[in-house]
């Protein structure tokens, strides 16, 4: 990777949305760190956040509450963005040599020389402490459960070196909030949360396979693995299986928590969005893959809306709203 490329990369990162706020208004000294934490590409933080919100809302639905605890939602919002930033920083430290050899990632702050690995480590520690401050606002069971995810976070960057299923490891790691959200409300983990977690892992394998198709040629060259390489031309059939499984399992989680027809109706709309992703996917077009990957934010909002609407309607019927 040439110095010219590194110089250009200080102005923008290729896979960030054009005109994002970091590129436009962030102070120059802060930009490398904001990019390291992916604040210029927030889709990953949203995908981390939604399972925690879903789980929190389902737990409160099971208790007959008419709407989610907004303070908890705010804590999960901050925690998701901070911890996603920490996870990405850690991942970039571990993968800095690999990233320098991949066109899409060579402009990231560490391989392009904008920040050093030592500076990135200090930033990681700061993000981790901020995340801890958020976590300790919950009950102690939730604190322990949240801390347990650190083992998965530590393992994830190495998965693609040894298995074609790093997307499964990402799912187990990235969707831990499906357990934490329920625990924050109830002080324990119950069957609906475990089922929600399973569905969320299936969803992650699907959407991250789409994302991984952007890098498959570089991955072959540098010798790392992914489900995109494993599935190849059969990707759409695999996606259909994972997405269908996610929808069915999410439906089961909702019913176990006491959800009704409103939730199931929104789940059907969500299934249509996932079907659109599969039907229109072109695995050989990186822009097409990135657009469909990013569209999963709509999936998150739809499922949350379905749970919250079901909470409100249930409360109205019970006369408690």
C-alpha positions, -999 to +999 in steps of 0.1 A: +000+000+000+015+033-011+020+065+008-003+082-017-031+059-008-025+065+029-026+103+024-059+101+005-073+079+032-070+107+058-098+125+040-123+096+037-127+059+043-140+040+012-168+020+029-181+049+050-213+066+038-205+096+016-208+129+035-211+113+069-207+137+099-172+126+108-159+135+073-179+168+073-176+184+107-154+164+131-121+181+142-091+168+122-074+154+153-105+134+163-113+119+129-089+089+131-103+079+165-139+084+154-133+063+124-115+037+145-147+034+165-168+034+133-188+065+143-187+074+106-204+040+099-230+035+126-249+006+111-229-019+131-238-001+164-274-003+155-272-040+147-255-045+181-282-024+199-314-038+185-313-072+202-308-055+236-338-033+229-359-062+216-351-083+247-357-055+271-391-048+255-401-084+254-392-088+291-414-058+299-441-071+277-440-104+296-445-084+328-475-065+314-458-031+312-473-007+286-440+006+272-403+001+275-382+017+302-367+047+284-338+051+308-327+015+300-331+022+263-308+052+266-282+032+285-283+005+259-280+031+231-248+046+247-234+012+256-239-002+221-222+026+204-193+027+228-188-011+229-191-015+192-164+012+190-143-008+215-148-040+196-139-025+163-108-009+178-096-042+192-104-059+159-084-033+140-054-037+163-054-075+159-061-073+121-038-043+112-014-063+090-043-081+072-062-048+068-032-032+051-035-058+024-072-055+016-084-026-006-115-018+014-098-017+047-063-003+039-075+033+045-085+025+081-067+046+107-041+020+119-030+004+085-029+039+069-007+052+097-031+078+111-028+063+146-004+039+161-013+006+177-003+020+211-026+050+206-054+027+195-049+006+227-052+037+249-084+046+230-097+011+235-091+013+272-110+046+274-140+031+255-140+000+277-141+021+309-170+041+294-188+009+286-182-003+321-197+029+336-229+022+315-230-015+325-229-009+362-261+011+360-279-023+358-283-050+384-253-072+393-265-102+374-266-081+343-231-067+350-217-102+352-235-113+321-223-084+302-187-089+313-190-125+302-192-114+266-156-102+267-144-137+261-163-139+228-151-104+219-115-115+225-119-146+203-138-132+174-110-115+154-091-148+152-120-169+140-115-161+103-080-176+105-093-210+115-129-215+104-152-207+075-178-197+101-165-164+116-200-150+110-213-175+135-188-164+161-198-128+153-234-137+158-227-152+192-207-121+202-227-093+186-261-105+197-253-110+234-276-080+241-305-104+235-296-119+269-285-087+286-317-068+278-339-094+295-316-097+325-316-059+329-354-060+334-358-093+354-324-100+370-322-134+352-322-150+318-353-169+307-363-190+277-377-162+255-344-144+258-324-175+248-347-181+218-344-144+208-306-148+210-307-179+187-328-161+161-305-131+163-274-153+157-291-167+126-299-132+113-263-122+119-248-151+099-271-141+071-264-104+069-227-107+076-223-132+048-237-105+025-212-081+040-183-106+036-189-109-002-173-075-005-140-089+005-140-124-008-113-119-035-089-103-010-098-129+016-087-156-008-054-138-015-045-133+022-058-167+033-087-159+056-121-176+057-157-166+057-192-180+050-192-159+018-163-182+005-179-213+019-214-207+004-202-192-028-228-193-056-252-210-032-253-180-009-289-171-016-301-206-007-281-204+026-295-169+033-330-182+028-324-209+054-308-186+079-333-157+075-363-181+076-349-197+107-345-162+123-381-152+116-395-185+129-374-183+161-382-147+167-418-155+164-414-182+190-396-158+213-424-132+210-451-158+217-432-171+247-431-136+261-468-131+255-469-112+222-500-113+200-512-106+165-496-071+162-462-085+167-468-113+142-481-089+116-449-068+119-428-100+118-444-108+084-434-073+071-399-080+084-398-113+066-407-095+034-377-072+038-354-101+043-368-118+013-361-087-007-325-088+004-321-124-009-341-118-042-321-087-052-287-097-040-258-097-064-229-113-046-204-100-073-214-064-068-199-049-036-222-018-037-252-041-040-240-062-010-233-031+011-268-016+004-285-049+014-263-052+045-272-017+056-309-023+051-309-046+081-313-014+102-349-015+090-353-050+102-342-039+137-367-010+137-395-032+124-391-058+151-388-032+179-420-014+166-439-047+166-430-054+202-437-019+214-470-018+195-480-051+210-471-038+245-494-008+240-523-027+226-521-053+253-521-025+279-551-009+263-571-042+263-561-046+300-572-010+308-537-002+321-529+025+296 
